[in-house]
Amino acid sequence: MVTARKCLFLAAASLLLPACASTDTAGLAGSKATITTDVAYVLAVEQKAKPAGVRVVWVHPPKQRSDD
């Protein structure tokens, strides 16, 4: 019984996996957007913090998305 299940599983896998490889393009290809650091916002925050004696450490700098 276990051997029959293994054979059935291998047969199903051998039929399904080549079907995935035969597609020409990626199914979830994203747009051609570029994501960069929002430099204007970073500079504005750092300029406001400097006179107050506050040191800013960006763990996750703000990002800006531009669609091409």
Secondary structure, DSSP 8 states (H G I E B T S, - for coil): -HHHHHHHHHHHHHHHHHHHHT-SS-TT---SEEEEE-HHHHHHHHHHHTTTT-----SS--EEEEE-
